[in-house]
């Protein structure tokens, strides 16, 4: 009887080790699927489009800015303090970008522009995806963000 129990525990240990190996393989595969540029040694570039949102150029962003459309900066507090688009509201993607926070500052039918640090930053893309998922209908994804805005020498503000 002991030999039978010993075999069972040996098999269960082997099965547990096999499951751990499978989970590790799945984790590694996830990393390469969701971060293929990083895994391949290439720089990350934010996606060109967000389904349900309008991707805008720096010139379109300026027209919206001139029309008084709400700009939302989703970068970290340090970068926002250094420089941001005048009048932009700061909702740090990692700590403050929530449905409740967005509803506090914008109506679901109101046009909003979401931006971050440019094409090498995923925050504006991810925030735009969430805003569309939350039912905001007029989301403008400013992919070029503060980098494009600065490069064409449009006005900037600082908290310093």
Secondary structure, DSSP 8 states (H G I E B T S, - for coil): -HHHHHHHHHHHHHHHHHHHHHHHHHHHHHHHHHTHHHHTT------S--TTSEE--HHHHHHHHHTT-EEEE-S-HHHHHH-B-TT-EE--TTTT--HHHHHHH--TTS-EEEE-S-TT--HHHHHHHHHHHTT-S-EEEETTHHHHHHHTT---B---
